[in-house]
């Protein structure tokens, strides 16, 4: 994360003050705004992290969030007691190809929770933590869109992308699947999990980052691996 990106993050945090939101949302946002965020020179092995995965109705900019899975962790421990999986309500006609992949059809989507409720809990859990995901740009963009749609705010989000990190650790791999989550985990000897469940994929990303950090120098700091 560059100095410019960090300045923009801190400026965007300050801009959240005074937002007019319902109590649960405001509580989560205040926790996020006032959190003790890790500094650039924080050792990556000690940084507070949160693995996140969304299941979406495709990858369009207007795609619907259907499921969220997240859990807090560090390089040394994954706190499964803090793991959360939430279905998110959608009354839209869903993309058939996406449904085939993640298995969340229209009947199940209609029984999910309100986006605002899930968002408040997720933002509260993410306060003071760096978001970790494989292809993290998808989660960052989806979360930012959700916050804008539900609360009318521009939520600044710090991220570590395990896909980009793997491209640095193992560059110039040419196989078409080389940097997908499953094959990358296999190179580290991590178990093969069923894909396309939000919490399972979040756990998979957390374990992968732990393995990747074991390949990096001991003194690696956050600013060396953040996007």
N, C-alpha and C positions, 0 to 999 in steps of 0.2 A: 504494500500500500504506500503510494507516494505521499510526500508531504502535502502536495496539493489536494490529493484525495482525502487525506486525514483532516485538513482544514475544512474542506467542503462538508465532511461528515459532521464535524463539530458545529459548523454553522447551521446545518440542517437540523441538528438536535436542538439548538437554541431556538430555532423558529417554531418548534412544536409547543413552546410555552404559551399558555392562554387558549389552547384549542377548546372549542365548545363541543363536548361529547357527553353521552350518557355516562353515569357513574362508573360502570364496570370498564368501559373503554377508556375513560379518563384516568382511572387508577392504573391501568396497564401502561398507558402512554406516559404518565408521569414517572412510573418506575423505569421505563425505558429511557426517558430523557435525562433522569438524574442518576442513572446507574454509574457504578465505578467501572468505567470501561478500561480494558487493558491498554497499556502504553505500547508504543511501537517497539521498544526494546524489551518487552516482556518475552522471556524464553518461551518458545512455542510449546515446550514440554509442560509448562505450567499454566498456559492460557486457558481461560474458561471458554468452552465451546458448546455449540448446540447443533447436532446433526438434524437435518430437516429434509423431508421428501414430500412432494405433492403428487397425487394422481390427478391428471387433468383430462378434460375432454379434447384431446389433441393438443397441438402446439401453436395454434392460432393466437393472435394477440387478444381475441375476445373469448378464448376457451374458458370453460367453467372449471373451478376448483371442486373436485369431488371427494377428496380424502387428503388428510394431512397426518403425517407421523413425525414425531420429534422426540429427542432425548438429550439431556445434558451430559457432557463428558469432558474429560481431559485426556492428554496423551497417555496418562497412567491408569485411568479407570473409566469405565462406562457405567453410569448409574441407571441400571435397568428399572429401579424403583421409580424413576422419574419419566419412564417411557410413556408416551401418549399416542393414541391412534383415534382419529375423529373423522367420521363421515360428514360431508358438508352438503346441505340441501341444494338441489337444483331441480327446477321444474321444466327445464328445457328439453328439447329433443336432442339426444346425445349422438355424437359421431359413432357410427357402427364399428369402424375400425378401432377406435380407442376403447370402446366397450369390450371388444374381443381381447384386447391386450390386458386391461386391468380388471375386467369382470364386474365393473360397477354399472349396472343397467339403470334404466329410468325408474323402475320401481324402488330399487334400493336408494337411488339418489333423492327421490322424493321424501324419504324417511330420515334423511340426514339432519344435522343441526344447522341453525342459522349461521351464516358466515360471520356475522358480527360477534357471536359468542365464541366461536372457534378462534377468530382473529385476536380477541382480547386475551385469551389464555395463551396463545402462541407468542404474541408480542411481550406479554409479561414474562414468559419463560425465556425469551431471547434477550431480555434486558441485561446488559453487561457482558454478553457472550457473542462470539464470532460464529456466524452461520457456516456450517460445513455441509457440502453436498457434492455429488458427482455431476459435473456440468452445472455448477452452482448458479450460472446465469439464469437458468430456467426458474429455479426457486426464488432467486432474488427478484426477478421481474414479476413473477406471479404474486409474490407477497406485496411488492410495491403497488401493483395494480389493485389488489384487494384492499389495501389500506386507503388508497385514493378513492375507490368506489364506495367503501363503507363509511369512511371517516372524513373524506375530503382533505387528506393530508399527504405530504410527500415524506414517506418514511425512509430515513437513511439506514442502510444495511451494510454491515461489514461481512465479508465472505472469504472463505478459503475453498477453492475448487480442487477436488482431488483429481479430476481429469487433467487440468492444466498442470498440477504438480507432478503427475505421472509423466506427462510429456517432457518435463524438465529432467526427471530422474532417469527415464528410459526413452531418450529421443530417437527419432528416425526409425521407429517401428513402422513397417509398411503394410502389415495385414489389416484388412478393412475393419476387423473387430478388435484390434489390438488395444484400444483405449476404452472400450466399453467396460462397465463396472465388473461384470463377471470375469472376463479374461484378465483384467488387472488384478483382481483379488486372487485369482488362481496363481499368478506369478509370485505372490507372497505366501502361498501355501494356505490361504484362508478358505474356509468351507464354501461350498456352492449353495447359495440360498435361492429359493423361488423368488423370481423378480415380480415387480409391479404390485406390491403391497407397500403402502407408504411407510409404515413403521419398519418393516423388514429392510427396505432399501435405506432408510435412515441409519439403522444399526450397521448395515453393510458399509456405508460410507464412513461411519465413525471408526469401525475396525480397520478399514483401509487407511485412513489418515494415521492411526496409531502405527500401523506397519510402515507407512511411508516415512514417518518421522524417525523411525529406527534406522533408516538408511541415510539420514541427513546428519550433518555435524551436530555434536551435542549442544553447541552454543547457538543454534539457529533461533532467530527471533521472529516474532510475528510479522514485522515489516518485510521479511524475506519471503514469506509464503502467502500473505494476504493478496487478494486481487486489487 
